[in-house]
Amino acid sequence: MNRLTLVENQATGGPDYNMRLLLDYLDTSGLIPSSDKYYVFVYRAKSPGITYDQHPFVKVENIYKWGFTALNYHWGEMRRYSWREVISNIYEVYQEEFDIVQNLNIAKFVSN
């Protein structure tokens, strides 16, 4: 049994509840992700008039001074994330946990 099996069984609420539950079970990876790894975090976009995913589940591609690019599995496309808008720690999701997190109701699309 991996560390997220309990989350999978308890994640019966909405995106906010499920995300809090998930983050309680994950270990923080700090503030800087690594390329080619999976992560979840809480994000608040700064650009006005856009819709964004406040609870991204991503695979990081490149790291830059301003932030990073990553494939967001909720959108199904590459997105840009700036450091200043990441409002939580960044939590690594292991490869064997991918399917569990992919199927959790954590996506939260918000409009600025």
Backbone as XML, in Angstrom:
<?xml version="1.0"?>
<chain id="A" units="angstrom">
  <residue number="1" name="MET">
    <atom name="N" x="0.853" y="-1.179" z="0.000"/>
    <atom name="CA" x="0.000" y="0.000" z="0.000"/>
    <atom name="C" x="0.897" y="1.239" z="0.000"/>
  </residue>
  <residue number="2" name="ASN">
    <atom name="N" x="0.644" y="2.172" z="-0.930"/>
    <atom name="CA" x="1.442" y="3.404" z="-0.924"/>
    <atom name="C" x="0.791" y="4.444" z="-0.017"/>
  </residue>
  <residue number="3" name="ARG">
    <atom name="N" x="1.490" y="5.527" z="0.194"/>
    <atom name="CA" x="1.058" y="6.541" z="1.169"/>
    <atom name="C" x="-0.233" y="7.257" z="0.780"/>
  </residue>
  <residue number="4" name="LEU">
    <atom name="N" x="-0.673" y="7.131" z="-0.468"/>
    <atom name="CA" x="-1.876" y="7.842" z="-0.900"/>
    <atom name="C" x="-3.118" y="6.960" z="-0.997"/>
  </residue>
  <residue number="5" name="THR">
    <atom name="N" x="-2.996" y="5.695" z="-0.668"/>
    <atom name="CA" x="-4.170" y="4.818" z="-0.709"/>
    <atom name="C" x="-5.259" y="5.320" z="0.230"/>
  </residue>
  <residue number="6" name="LEU">
    <atom name="N" x="-4.874" y="5.784" z="1.417"/>
    <atom name="CA" x="-5.860" y="6.324" z="2.360"/>
    <atom name="C" x="-6.511" y="7.588" z="1.822"/>
  </residue>
  <residue number="7" name="VAL">
    <atom name="N" x="-5.748" y="8.421" z="1.136"/>
    <atom name="CA" x="-6.303" y="9.641" z="0.543"/>
    <atom name="C" x="-7.355" y="9.270" z="-0.489"/>
  </residue>
  <residue number="8" name="GLU">
    <atom name="N" x="-7.035" y="8.300" z="-1.305"/>
    <atom name="CA" x="-7.954" y="7.859" z="-2.350"/>
    <atom name="C" x="-9.303" y="7.447" z="-1.742"/>
  </residue>
  <residue number="9" name="ASN">
    <atom name="N" x="-9.269" y="6.779" z="-0.599"/>
    <atom name="CA" x="-10.495" y="6.306" z="0.051"/>
    <atom name="C" x="-11.244" y="7.408" z="0.790"/>
  </residue>
  <residue number="10" name="GLN">
    <atom name="N" x="-10.534" y="8.455" z="1.231"/>
    <atom name="CA" x="-11.156" y="9.517" z="2.029"/>
    <atom name="C" x="-11.521" y="10.757" z="1.219"/>
  </residue>
  <residue number="11" name="ALA">
    <atom name="N" x="-11.027" y="10.874" z="0.008"/>
    <atom name="CA" x="-11.227" y="12.083" z="-0.805"/>
    <atom name="C" x="-12.620" y="12.080" z="-1.420"/>
  </residue>
  <residue number="12" name="THR">
    <atom name="N" x="-13.601" y="12.372" z="-0.601"/>
    <atom name="CA" x="-14.991" y="12.352" z="-1.049"/>
    <atom name="C" x="-15.608" y="13.741" z="-1.113"/>
  </residue>
  <residue number="13" name="GLY">
    <atom name="N" x="-14.823" y="14.747" z="-0.789"/>
    <atom name="CA" x="-15.335" y="16.114" z="-0.783"/>
    <atom name="C" x="-15.035" y="16.834" z="-2.076"/>
  </residue>
  <residue number="14" name="GLY">
    <atom name="N" x="-15.151" y="18.150" z="-2.013"/>
    <atom name="CA" x="-14.847" y="18.984" z="-3.163"/>
    <atom name="C" x="-13.351" y="19.215" z="-3.292"/>
  </residue>
  <residue number="15" name="PRO">
    <atom name="N" x="-12.930" y="20.006" z="-4.282"/>
    <atom name="CA" x="-11.512" y="20.233" z="-4.548"/>
    <atom name="C" x="-10.724" y="20.789" z="-3.362"/>
  </residue>
  <residue number="16" name="ASP">
    <atom name="N" x="-11.304" y="21.713" z="-2.590"/>
    <atom name="CA" x="-10.571" y="22.277" z="-1.451"/>
    <atom name="C" x="-10.324" y="21.216" z="-0.376"/>
  </residue>
  <residue number="17" name="TYR">
    <atom name="N" x="-11.353" y="20.481" z="-0.020"/>
    <atom name="CA" x="-11.214" y="19.424" z="0.985"/>
    <atom name="C" x="-10.216" y="18.364" z="0.523"/>
  </residue>
  <residue number="18" name="ASN">
    <atom name="N" x="-10.363" y="17.907" z="-0.712"/>
    <atom name="CA" x="-9.497" y="16.847" z="-1.232"/>
    <atom name="C" x="-8.041" y="17.297" z="-1.330"/>
  </residue>
  <residue number="19" name="MET">
    <atom name="N" x="-7.820" y="18.559" z="-1.704"/>
    <atom name="CA" x="-6.450" y="19.075" z="-1.803"/>
    <atom name="C" x="-5.816" y="19.150" z="-0.420"/>
  </residue>
  <residue number="20" name="ARG">
    <atom name="N" x="-6.549" y="19.649" z="0.576"/>
    <atom name="CA" x="-6.007" y="19.703" z="1.945"/>
    <atom name="C" x="-5.653" y="18.304" z="2.442"/>
  </residue>
  <residue number="21" name="LEU">
    <atom name="N" x="-6.531" y="17.353" z="2.171"/>
    <atom name="CA" x="-6.289" y="15.966" z="2.564"/>
    <atom name="C" x="-5.030" y="15.435" z="1.878"/>
  </residue>
  <residue number="22" name="LEU">
    <atom name="N" x="-4.901" y="15.667" z="0.591"/>
    <atom name="CA" x="-3.736" y="15.209" z="-0.158"/>
    <atom name="C" x="-2.451" y="15.817" z="0.391"/>
  </residue>
  <residue number="23" name="LEU">
    <atom name="N" x="-2.441" y="17.123" z="0.613"/>
    <atom name="CA" x="-1.231" y="17.784" z="1.097"/>
    <atom name="C" x="-0.845" y="17.308" z="2.492"/>
  </residue>
  <residue number="24" name="ASP">
    <atom name="N" x="-1.832" y="16.898" z="3.288"/>
    <atom name="CA" x="-1.528" y="16.346" z="4.616"/>
    <atom name="C" x="-0.743" y="15.037" z="4.534"/>
  </residue>
  <residue number="25" name="TYR">
    <atom name="N" x="-0.925" y="14.291" z="3.450"/>
    <atom name="CA" x="-0.256" y="13.000" z="3.300"/>
    <atom name="C" x="1.073" y="13.085" z="2.566"/>
  </residue>
  <residue number="26" name="LEU">
    <atom name="N" x="1.295" y="14.175" z="1.860"/>
    <atom name="CA" x="2.535" y="14.321" z="1.089"/>
    <atom name="C" x="3.594" y="15.044" z="1.905"/>
  </residue>
  <residue number="27" name="ASP">
    <atom name="N" x="4.843" y="14.776" z="1.583"/>
    <atom name="CA" x="5.961" y="15.488" z="2.200"/>
    <atom name="C" x="6.310" y="16.682" z="1.322"/>
  </residue>
  <residue number="28" name="THR">
    <atom name="N" x="6.567" y="17.809" z="1.954"/>
    <atom name="CA" x="6.933" y="18.986" z="1.179"/>
    <atom name="C" x="8.277" y="18.774" z="0.494"/>
  </residue>
  <residue number="29" name="SER">
    <atom name="N" x="8.349" y="19.244" z="-0.732"/>
    <atom name="CA" x="9.600" y="19.209" z="-1.479"/>
    <atom name="C" x="10.283" y="20.562" z="-1.394"/>
  </residue>
  <residue number="30" name="GLY">
    <atom name="N" x="9.724" y="21.459" z="-0.584"/>
    <atom name="CA" x="10.277" y="22.796" z="-0.461"/>
    <atom name="C" x="9.629" y="23.742" z="-1.442"/>
  </residue>
  <residue number="31" name="LEU">
    <atom name="N" x="10.423" y="24.624" z="-1.994"/>
    <atom name="CA" x="9.889" y="25.646" z="-2.888"/>
    <atom name="C" x="10.359" y="25.514" z="-4.330"/>
  </residue>
  <residue number="32" name="ILE">
    <atom name="N" x="11.380" y="24.704" z="-4.570"/>
    <atom name="CA" x="11.942" y="24.577" z="-5.919"/>
    <atom name="C" x="11.755" y="23.137" z="-6.404"/>
  </residue>
  <residue number="33" name="PRO">
    <atom name="N" x="11.001" y="22.948" z="-7.486"/>
    <atom name="CA" x="10.822" y="21.601" z="-8.023"/>
    <atom name="C" x="12.021" y="21.181" z="-8.869"/>
  </residue>
  <residue number="34" name="SER">
    <atom name="N" x="12.027" y="19.934" z="-9.283"/>
    <atom name="CA" x="13.042" y="19.402" z="-10.194"/>
    <atom name="C" x="12.373" y="19.006" z="-11.502"/>
  </residue>
  <residue number="35" name="SER">
    <atom name="N" x="13.106" y="19.100" z="-12.590"/>
    <atom name="CA" x="12.575" y="18.708" z="-13.896"/>
    <atom name="C" x="12.229" y="17.226" z="-13.911"/>
  </residue>
  <residue number="36" name="ASP">
    <atom name="N" x="11.203" y="16.896" z="-14.699"/>
    <atom name="CA" x="10.755" y="15.519" z="-14.921"/>
    <atom name="C" x="10.196" y="14.836" z="-13.685"/>
  </residue>
  <residue number="37" name="LYS">
    <atom name="N" x="9.702" y="15.622" z="-12.718"/>
    <atom name="CA" x="9.035" y="15.053" z="-11.551"/>
    <atom name="C" x="7.626" y="15.620" z="-11.466"/>
  </residue>
  <residue number="38" name="TYR">
    <atom name="N" x="6.764" y="14.907" z="-10.737"/>
    <atom name="CA" x="5.362" y="15.291" z="-10.566"/>
    <atom name="C" x="5.182" y="16.045" z="-9.258"/>
  </residue>
  <residue number="39" name="TYR">
    <atom name="N" x="4.310" y="17.059" z="-9.289"/>
    <atom name="CA" x="4.078" y="17.877" z="-8.103"/>
    <atom name="C" x="2.622" y="18.361" z="-8.049"/>
  </residue>
  <residue number="40" name="VAL">
    <atom name="N" x="2.207" y="18.696" z="-6.830"/>
    <atom name="CA" x="0.979" y="19.453" z="-6.600"/>
    <atom name="C" x="1.340" y="20.630" z="-5.710"/>
  </residue>
  <residue number="41" name="PHE">
    <atom name="N" x="0.570" y="21.709" z="-5.827"/>
    <atom name="CA" x="0.795" y="22.907" z="-5.013"/>
    <atom name="C" x="-0.421" y="23.801" z="-5.159"/>
  </residue>
  <residue number="42" name="VAL">
    <atom name="N" x="-0.453" y="24.856" z="-4.372"/>
    <atom name="CA" x="-1.530" y="25.839" z="-4.459"/>
    <atom name="C" x="-0.968" y="27.069" z="-5.166"/>
  </residue>
  <residue number="43" name="TYR">
    <atom name="N" x="-1.735" y="27.592" z="-6.117"/>
    <atom name="CA" x="-1.266" y="28.665" z="-6.985"/>
    <atom name="C" x="-2.317" y="29.761" z="-7.077"/>
  </residue>
  <residue number="44" name="ARG">
    <atom name="N" x="-1.863" y="31.002" z="-7.159"/>
    <atom name="CA" x="-2.755" y="32.138" z="-7.364"/>
    <atom name="C" x="-2.173" y="32.992" z="-8.495"/>
  </residue>
  <residue number="45" name="ALA">
    <atom name="N" x="-2.784" y="32.933" z="-9.648"/>
    <atom name="CA" x="-2.289" y="33.685" z="-10.808"/>
    <atom name="C" x="-2.438" y="35.183" z="-10.592"/>
  </residue>
  <residue number="46" name="LYS">
    <atom name="N" x="-1.495" y="35.934" z="-11.152"/>
    <atom name="CA" x="-1.523" y="37.390" z="-10.987"/>
    <atom name="C" x="-2.196" y="38.101" z="-12.152"/>
  </residue>
  <residue number="47" name="SER">
    <atom name="N" x="-2.256" y="37.466" z="-13.292"/>
    <atom name="CA" x="-2.810" y="38.112" z="-14.478"/>
    <atom name="C" x="-4.317" y="38.280" z="-14.344"/>
  </residue>
  <residue number="48" name="PRO">
    <atom name="N" x="-4.817" y="39.501" z="-14.517"/>
    <atom name="CA" x="-6.266" y="39.727" z="-14.423"/>
    <atom name="C" x="-6.993" y="39.167" z="-15.645"/>
  </residue>
  <residue number="49" name="GLY">
    <atom name="N" x="-8.229" y="38.770" z="-15.431"/>
    <atom name="CA" x="-9.069" y="38.344" z="-16.539"/>
    <atom name="C" x="-8.781" y="36.961" z="-17.090"/>
  </residue>
  <residue number="50" name="ILE">
    <atom name="N" x="-8.082" y="36.128" z="-16.335"/>
    <atom name="CA" x="-7.802" y="34.780" z="-16.831"/>
    <atom name="C" x="-8.426" y="33.744" z="-15.896"/>
  </residue>
  <residue number="51" name="THR">
    <atom name="N" x="-8.617" y="32.560" z="-16.423"/>
    <atom name="CA" x="-9.019" y="31.416" z="-15.620"/>
    <atom name="C" x="-7.792" y="30.550" z="-15.430"/>
  </residue>
  <residue number="52" name="TYR">
    <atom name="N" x="-7.578" y="30.098" z="-14.205"/>
    <atom name="CA" x="-6.401" y="29.281" z="-13.914"/>
    <atom name="C" x="-6.777" y="28.165" z="-12.955"/>
  </residue>
  <residue number="53" name="ASP">
    <atom name="N" x="-5.880" y="27.202" z="-12.813"/>
    <atom name="CA" x="-6.050" y="26.060" z="-11.924"/>
    <atom name="C" x="-5.359" y="26.381" z="-10.602"/>
  </residue>
  <residue number="54" name="GLN">
    <atom name="N" x="-6.128" y="26.546" z="-9.540"/>
    <atom name="CA" x="-5.550" y="26.904" z="-8.248"/>
    <atom name="C" x="-4.856" y="25.714" z="-7.579"/>
  </residue>
  <residue number="55" name="HIS">
    <atom name="N" x="-5.164" y="24.484" z="-8.003"/>
    <atom name="CA" x="-4.558" y="23.271" z="-7.437"/>
    <atom name="C" x="-3.902" y="22.444" z="-8.544"/>
  </residue>
  <residue number="56" name="PRO">
    <atom name="N" x="-2.848" y="22.936" z="-9.160"/>
    <atom name="CA" x="-2.268" y="22.219" z="-10.280"/>
    <atom name="C" x="-1.655" y="20.868" z="-9.889"/>
  </residue>
  <residue number="57" name="PHE">
    <atom name="N" x="-1.803" y="19.910" z="-10.780"/>
    <atom name="CA" x="-1.072" y="18.641" z="-10.726"/>
    <atom name="C" x="-0.225" y="18.644" z="-11.987"/>
  </residue>
  <residue number="58" name="VAL">
    <atom name="N" x="1.099" y="18.708" z="-11.826"/>
    <atom name="CA" x="1.983" y="18.968" z="-12.958"/>
    <atom name="C" x="3.169" y="18.013" z="-13.025"/>
  </residue>
  <residue number="59" name="LYS">
    <atom name="N" x="3.741" y="17.965" z="-14.219"/>
    <atom name="CA" x="5.066" y="17.368" z="-14.422"/>
    <atom name="C" x="5.950" y="18.513" z="-14.906"/>
  </residue>
  <residue number="60" name="VAL">
    <atom name="N" x="6.953" y="18.859" z="-14.113"/>
    <atom name="CA" x="7.802" y="20.008" z="-14.398"/>
    <atom name="C" x="8.725" y="19.705" z="-15.578"/>
  </residue>
  <residue number="61" name="GLU">
    <atom name="N" x="8.829" y="20.678" z="-16.461"/>
    <atom name="CA" x="9.710" y="20.544" z="-17.618"/>
    <atom name="C" x="11.006" y="21.329" z="-17.421"/>
  </residue>
  <residue number="62" name="ASN">
    <atom name="N" x="10.889" y="22.647" z="-17.298"/>
    <atom name="CA" x="12.073" y="23.503" z="-17.181"/>
    <atom name="C" x="11.945" y="24.463" z="-16.010"/>
  </residue>
  <residue number="63" name="ILE">
    <atom name="N" x="13.093" y="24.766" z="-15.391"/>
    <atom name="CA" x="13.165" y="25.702" z="-14.276"/>
    <atom name="C" x="13.868" y="26.971" z="-14.774"/>
  </residue>
  <residue number="64" name="TYR">
    <atom name="N" x="13.332" y="28.133" z="-14.415"/>
    <atom name="CA" x="13.886" y="29.418" z="-14.814"/>
    <atom name="C" x="14.009" y="30.328" z="-13.591"/>
  </residue>
  <residue number="65" name="LYS">
    <atom name="N" x="14.649" y="31.472" z="-13.765"/>
    <atom name="CA" x="14.726" y="32.450" z="-12.676"/>
    <atom name="C" x="13.340" y="32.940" z="-12.272"/>
  </residue>
  <residue number="66" name="TRP">
    <atom name="N" x="12.447" y="33.105" z="-13.219"/>
    <atom name="CA" x="11.109" y="33.644" z="-12.967"/>
    <atom name="C" x="10.124" y="32.587" z="-12.457"/>
  </residue>
  <residue number="67" name="GLY">
    <atom name="N" x="10.430" y="31.303" z="-12.691"/>
    <atom name="CA" x="9.504" y="30.235" z="-12.307"/>
    <atom name="C" x="9.803" y="28.958" z="-13.061"/>
  </residue>
  <residue number="68" name="PHE">
    <atom name="N" x="8.762" y="28.291" z="-13.532"/>
    <atom name="CA" x="8.962" y="27.028" z="-14.248"/>
    <atom name="C" x="7.812" y="26.770" z="-15.210"/>
  </residue>
  <residue number="69" name="THR">
    <atom name="N" x="8.078" y="25.897" z="-16.176"/>
    <atom name="CA" x="7.038" y="25.421" z="-17.086"/>
    <atom name="C" x="6.742" y="23.976" z="-16.724"/>
  </residue>
  <residue number="70" name="ALA">
    <atom name="N" x="5.487" y="23.605" z="-16.899"/>
    <atom name="CA" x="5.089" y="22.252" z="-16.532"/>
    <atom name="C" x="3.843" y="21.850" z="-17.301"/>
  </residue>
  <residue number="71" name="LEU">
    <atom name="N" x="3.708" y="20.559" z="-17.515"/>
    <atom name="CA" x="2.490" y="20.007" z="-18.088"/>
    <atom name="C" x="1.469" y="19.902" z="-16.967"/>
  </residue>
  <residue number="72" name="ASN">
    <atom name="N" x="0.363" y="20.627" z="-17.094"/>
    <atom name="CA" x="-0.704" y="20.581" z="-16.104"/>
    <atom name="C" x="-1.682" y="19.501" z="-16.563"/>
  </residue>
  <residue number="73" name="TYR">
    <atom name="N" x="-1.851" y="18.465" z="-15.762"/>
    <atom name="CA" x="-2.704" y="17.337" z="-16.141"/>
    <atom name="C" x="-4.188" y="17.690" z="-16.081"/>
  </residue>
  <residue number="74" name="HIS">
    <atom name="N" x="-4.584" y="18.727" z="-15.372"/>
    <atom name="CA" x="-5.981" y="19.148" z="-15.366"/>
    <atom name="C" x="-6.341" y="19.865" z="-16.657"/>
  </residue>
  <residue number="75" name="TRP">
    <atom name="N" x="-5.399" y="20.620" z="-17.206"/>
    <atom name="CA" x="-5.618" y="21.329" z="-18.470"/>
    <atom name="C" x="-5.244" y="20.462" z="-19.670"/>
  </residue>
  <residue number="76" name="GLY">
    <atom name="N" x="-4.265" y="19.560" z="-19.466"/>
    <atom name="CA" x="-3.759" y="18.756" z="-20.574"/>
    <atom name="C" x="-2.838" y="19.542" z="-21.480"/>
  </residue>
  <residue number="77" name="GLU">
    <atom name="N" x="-2.173" y="20.555" z="-20.928"/>
    <atom name="CA" x="-1.269" y="21.378" z="-21.738"/>
    <atom name="C" x="-0.180" y="21.992" z="-20.861"/>
  </residue>
  <residue number="78" name="MET">
    <atom name="N" x="0.849" y="22.509" z="-21.522"/>
    <atom name="CA" x="1.945" y="23.172" z="-20.825"/>
    <atom name="C" x="1.460" y="24.512" z="-20.289"/>
  </residue>
  <residue number="79" name="ARG">
    <atom name="N" x="1.914" y="24.843" z="-19.063"/>
    <atom name="CA" x="1.579" y="26.106" z="-18.424"/>
    <atom name="C" x="2.840" y="26.709" z="-17.822"/>
  </residue>
  <residue number="80" name="ARG">
    <atom name="N" x="2.799" y="28.001" z="-17.550"/>
    <atom name="CA" x="3.912" y="28.707" z="-16.904"/>
    <atom name="C" x="3.499" y="29.074" z="-15.492"/>
  </residue>
  <residue number="81" name="TYR">
    <atom name="N" x="4.398" y="28.843" z="-14.532"/>
    <atom name="CA" x="4.142" y="29.147" z="-13.124"/>
    <atom name="C" x="5.263" y="30.022" z="-12.597"/>
  </residue>
  <residue number="82" name="SER">
    <atom name="N" x="4.917" y="31.210" z="-12.114"/>
    <atom name="CA" x="5.938" y="32.107" z="-11.570"/>
    <atom name="C" x="6.062" y="31.872" z="-10.070"/>
  </residue>
  <residue number="83" name="TRP">
    <atom name="N" x="7.271" y="32.025" z="-9.558"/>
    <atom name="CA" x="7.564" y="31.749" z="-8.143"/>
    <atom name="C" x="6.657" y="32.525" z="-7.203"/>
  </residue>
  <residue number="84" name="ARG">
    <atom name="N" x="6.429" y="33.781" z="-7.511"/>
    <atom name="CA" x="5.668" y="34.647" z="-6.590"/>
    <atom name="C" x="4.217" y="34.218" z="-6.437"/>
  </residue>
  <residue number="85" name="GLU">
    <atom name="N" x="3.699" y="33.481" z="-7.392"/>
    <atom name="CA" x="2.293" y="33.075" z="-7.351"/>
    <atom name="C" x="2.093" y="31.670" z="-6.779"/>
  </residue>
  <residue number="86" name="VAL">
    <atom name="N" x="3.190" y="30.955" z="-6.520"/>
    <atom name="CA" x="3.080" y="29.666" z="-5.829"/>
    <atom name="C" x="2.909" y="30.000" z="-4.354"/>
  </residue>
  <residue number="87" name="ILE">
    <atom name="N" x="1.714" y="29.750" z="-3.800"/>
    <atom name="CA" x="1.409" y="30.218" z="-2.447"/>
    <atom name="C" x="1.467" y="29.114" z="-1.397"/>
  </residue>
  <residue number="88" name="SER">
    <atom name="N" x="2.001" y="27.973" z="-1.761"/>
    <atom name="CA" x="2.214" y="26.893" z="-0.799"/>
    <atom name="C" x="3.594" y="26.315" z="-1.069"/>
  </residue>
  <residue number="89" name="ASN">
    <atom name="N" x="3.976" y="25.359" z="-0.259"/>
    <atom name="CA" x="5.135" y="24.562" z="-0.628"/>
    <atom name="C" x="4.768" y="23.750" z="-1.856"/>
  </residue>
  <residue number="90" name="ILE">
    <atom name="N" x="5.767" y="23.123" z="-2.437"/>
    <atom name="CA" x="5.555" y="22.251" z="-3.584"/>
    <atom name="C" x="5.725" y="20.825" z="-3.082"/>
  </residue>
  <residue number="91" name="TYR">
    <atom name="N" x="4.768" y="19.961" z="-3.419"/>
    <atom name="CA" x="4.734" y="18.599" z="-2.893"/>
    <atom name="C" x="4.938" y="17.602" z="-4.025"/>
  </residue>
  <residue number="92" name="GLU">
    <atom name="N" x="5.956" y="16.750" z="-3.869"/>
    <atom name="CA" x="6.244" y="15.758" z="-4.903"/>
    <atom name="C" x="5.268" y="14.596" z="-4.830"/>
  </residue>
  <residue number="93" name="VAL">
    <atom name="N" x="4.851" y="14.150" z="-6.006"/>
    <atom name="CA" x="4.024" y="12.960" z="-6.164"/>
    <atom name="C" x="4.890" y="11.934" z="-6.887"/>
  </residue>
  <residue number="94" name="TYR">
    <atom name="N" x="5.016" y="10.741" z="-6.326"/>
    <atom name="CA" x="5.852" y="9.708" z="-6.921"/>
    <atom name="C" x="5.141" y="9.039" z="-8.096"/>
  </residue>
  <residue number="95" name="GLN">
    <atom name="N" x="5.935" y="8.488" z="-8.996"/>
    <atom name="CA" x="5.409" y="7.842" z="-10.198"/>
    <atom name="C" x="4.317" y="6.826" z="-9.862"/>
  </residue>
  <residue number="96" name="GLU">
    <atom name="N" x="4.522" y="6.027" z="-8.827"/>
    <atom name="CA" x="3.540" y="4.992" z="-8.480"/>
    <atom name="C" x="2.246" y="5.581" z="-7.894"/>
  </residue>
  <residue number="97" name="GLU">
    <atom name="N" x="2.248" y="6.874" z="-7.603"/>
    <atom name="CA" x="1.065" y="7.550" z="-7.078"/>
    <atom name="C" x="0.323" y="8.360" z="-8.143"/>
  </residue>
  <residue number="98" name="PHE">
    <atom name="N" x="0.866" y="8.379" z="-9.346"/>
    <atom name="CA" x="0.329" y="9.201" z="-10.429"/>
    <atom name="C" x="-1.164" y="8.938" z="-10.653"/>
  </residue>
  <residue number="99" name="ASP">
    <atom name="N" x="-1.551" y="7.682" z="-10.812"/>
    <atom name="CA" x="-2.947" y="7.362" z="-11.123"/>
    <atom name="C" x="-3.900" y="7.815" z="-10.020"/>
  </residue>
  <residue number="100" name="ILE">
    <atom name="N" x="-3.479" y="7.670" z="-8.764"/>
    <atom name="CA" x="-4.338" y="8.101" z="-7.659"/>
    <atom name="C" x="-4.581" y="9.605" z="-7.736"/>
  </residue>
  <residue number="101" name="VAL">
    <atom name="N" x="-3.496" y="10.380" z="-7.878"/>
    <atom name="CA" x="-3.641" y="11.843" z="-7.912"/>
    <atom name="C" x="-4.389" y="12.286" z="-9.169"/>
  </residue>
  <residue number="102" name="GLN">
    <atom name="N" x="-4.127" y="11.633" z="-10.273"/>
    <atom name="CA" x="-4.812" y="11.956" z="-11.539"/>
    <atom name="C" x="-6.328" y="11.812" z="-11.387"/>
  </residue>
  <residue number="103" name="ASN">
    <atom name="N" x="-6.768" y="10.873" z="-10.574"/>
    <atom name="CA" x="-8.194" y="10.613" z="-10.426"/>
    <atom name="C" x="-8.854" y="11.334" z="-9.243"/>
  </residue>
  <residue number="104" name="LEU">
    <atom name="N" x="-8.072" y="12.051" z="-8.439"/>
    <atom name="CA" x="-8.651" y="12.804" z="-7.336"/>
    <atom name="C" x="-9.338" y="14.065" z="-7.835"/>
  </residue>
  <residue number="105" name="ASN">
    <atom name="N" x="-10.412" y="14.436" z="-7.202"/>
    <atom name="CA" x="-11.113" y="15.670" z="-7.523"/>
    <atom name="C" x="-10.417" y="16.824" z="-6.798"/>
  </residue>
  <residue number="106" name="ILE">
    <atom name="N" x="-9.307" y="17.323" z="-7.374"/>
    <atom name="CA" x="-8.589" y="18.445" z="-6.771"/>
    <atom name="C" x="-8.530" y="19.657" z="-7.688"/>
  </residue>
  <residue number="107" name="ALA">
    <atom name="N" x="-8.831" y="19.494" z="-8.965"/>
    <atom name="CA" x="-8.769" y="20.626" z="-9.903"/>
    <atom name="C" x="-9.724" y="21.725" z="-9.441"/>
  </residue>
  <residue number="108" name="LYS">
    <atom name="N" x="-9.203" y="22.950" z="-9.380"/>
    <atom name="CA" x="-10.026" y="24.090" z="-8.971"/>
    <atom name="C" x="-9.762" y="25.241" z="-9.931"/>
  </residue>
  <residue number="109" name="PHE">
    <atom name="N" x="-10.660" y="25.412" z="-10.879"/>
    <atom name="CA" x="-10.512" y="26.462" z="-11.872"/>
    <atom name="C" x="-11.144" y="27.745" z="-11.349"/>
  </residue>
  <residue number="110" name="VAL">
    <atom name="N" x="-10.337" y="28.800" z="-11.301"/>
    <atom name="CA" x="-10.735" y="30.078" z="-10.730"/>
    <atom name="C" x="-10.512" y="31.171" z="-11.773"/>
  </residue>
  <residue number="111" name="SER">
    <atom name="N" x="-11.401" y="32.144" z="-11.810"/>
    <atom name="CA" x="-11.250" y="33.295" z="-12.715"/>
    <atom name="C" x="-10.842" y="34.511" z="-11.912"/>
  </residue>
  <residue number="112" name="ASN">
    <atom name="N" x="-9.843" y="35.232" z="-12.419"/>
    <atom name="CA" x="-9.394" y="36.492" z="-11.794"/>
    <atom name="C" x="-10.302" y="37.622" z="-12.175"/>
  </residue>
</chain>
